[in-house]
Amino acid sequence: MKFRPLHDRVVVRRIEAEEKTAGGIIIPDTAKEKPQEGEVVAVGPGARDESGKVVALDVKAGDRVLFGKWSGTEVRIDGQDLLIMKESDIMGVVAK
């Protein structure tokens, strides 16, 4: 990727939701909601605190994260649909 986020920004690729329910019903594309789970693709160096020191981010590339439904800005980079958001928009990391 030719994009490097700045400060406390994170680049996330959405992980597509299941196309079937637990009962086996197939969900059409028009009824699907935007997934709120994604994989971190790239992270910035971190935010600066009051003293000017850079504080590293808690997430790293490869982490699976949960974020708000309307979080981030949608962009297209190298043919991929990605989200750019602040680390504070991420609710948590999904343990493997």
TIMAR-501068 format. One record per residue (C-alpha): residue in three letters; y, x negated, z negated; residue number from 1; chain. Coordinates in steps of 0.1 Angstrom, whole numbers, plus 5000, padded with zeros to 4 digits. Example, Ala and Ser with C-alpha at 12.3 -4.5 7.8 and 13.67 -1.06 7.14 Angstrom:
{ALA,{4955,4877,4922},1,A}
{SER,{4989,4863,4929},2,A}
This chain:
{MET,{5000,5000,5000},1,A}
{LYS,{5035,4988,5008},2,A}
{PHE,{5052,5006,4979},3,A}
{ARG,{5059,4992,4945},4,A}
{PRO,{5074,5017,4919},5,A}
{LEU,{5103,5006,4897},6,A}
{HIS,{5108,5008,4859},7,A}
{ASP,{5085,5034,4843},8,A}
{ARG,{5075,5052,4875},9,A}
{VAL,{5039,5058,4884},10,A}
{VAL,{5023,5066,4918},11,A}
{VAL,{4995,5092,4915},12,A}
{ARG,{4970,5106,4941},13,A}
{ARG,{4960,5141,4934},14,A}
{ILE,{4922,5147,4929},15,A}
{GLU,{4913,5178,4948},16,A}
{ALA,{4899,5208,4928},17,A}
{GLU,{4865,5222,4932},18,A}
{GLU,{4860,5246,4961},19,A}
{LYS,{4835,5268,4941},20,A}
{THR,{4837,5285,4908},21,A}
{ALA,{4810,5280,4882},22,A}
{GLY,{4795,5313,4894},23,A}
{GLY,{4793,5300,4930},24,A}
{ILE,{4822,5319,4944},25,A}
{ILE,{4840,5299,4972},26,A}
{ILE,{4878,5297,4967},27,A}
{PRO,{4898,5300,4999},28,A}
{ASP,{4926,5274,5005},29,A}
{THR,{4953,5301,5001},30,A}
{ALA,{4942,5309,4966},31,A}
{LYS,{4938,5274,4953},32,A}
{GLU,{4964,5260,4929},33,A}
{LYS,{4977,5225,4931},34,A}
{PRO,{4954,5201,4911},35,A}
{GLN,{4969,5188,4879},36,A}
{GLU,{4946,5158,4878},37,A}
{GLY,{4950,5126,4897},38,A}
{GLU,{4943,5089,4900},39,A}
{VAL,{4970,5063,4893},40,A}
{VAL,{4975,5042,4924},41,A}
{ALA,{5003,5019,4913},42,A}
{VAL,{5026,5015,4882},43,A}
{GLY,{5060,4999,4877},44,A}
{PRO,{5066,4970,4853},45,A}
{GLY,{5078,4993,4825},46,A}
{ALA,{5109,5007,4809},47,A}
{ARG,{5136,4988,4790},48,A}
{ASP,{5142,4995,4753},49,A}
{GLU,{5175,4994,4735},50,A}
{SER,{5174,4956,4732},51,A}
{GLY,{5167,4951,4769},52,A}
{LYS,{5131,4941,4766},53,A}
{VAL,{5106,4955,4791},54,A}
{VAL,{5080,4978,4774},55,A}
{ALA,{5048,4978,4794},56,A}
{LEU,{5033,5012,4805},57,A}
{ASP,{5002,5027,4788},58,A}
{VAL,{4986,5037,4821},59,A}
{LYS,{4972,5013,4848},60,A}
{ALA,{4960,5016,4884},61,A}
{GLY,{4926,5034,4885},62,A}
{ASP,{4932,5057,4855},63,A}
{ARG,{4925,5094,4858},64,A}
{VAL,{4954,5113,4844},65,A}
{LEU,{4965,5149,4837},66,A}
{PHE,{5001,5159,4845},67,A}
{GLY,{5022,5190,4846},68,A}
{LYS,{5019,5215,4875},69,A}
{TRP,{5054,5208,4888},70,A}
{SER,{5057,5171,4878},71,A}
{GLY,{5067,5143,4901},72,A}
{THR,{5081,5141,4936},73,A}
{GLU,{5057,5145,4965},74,A}
{VAL,{5059,5117,4991},75,A}
{ARG,{5038,5106,5021},76,A}
{ILE,{5031,5068,5022},77,A}
{ASP,{5007,5052,5047},78,A}
{GLY,{4995,5087,5057},79,A}
{GLN,{4985,5096,5021},80,A}
{ASP,{5001,5125,5001},81,A}
{LEU,{5011,5110,4968},82,A}
{LEU,{5033,5118,4937},83,A}
{ILE,{5059,5096,4921},84,A}
{MET,{5066,5105,4885},85,A}
{LYS,{5078,5089,4853},86,A}
{GLU,{5052,5079,4828},87,A}
{SER,{5065,5105,4804},88,A}
{ASP,{5054,5133,4829},89,A}
{ILE,{5018,5123,4823},90,A}
{MET,{5001,5143,4796},91,A}
{GLY,{4972,5120,4790},92,A}
{VAL,{4944,5098,4804},93,A}
{VAL,{4910,5114,4811},94,A}
{ALA,{4882,5093,4795},95,A}
{LYS,{4853,5085,4818},96,A}
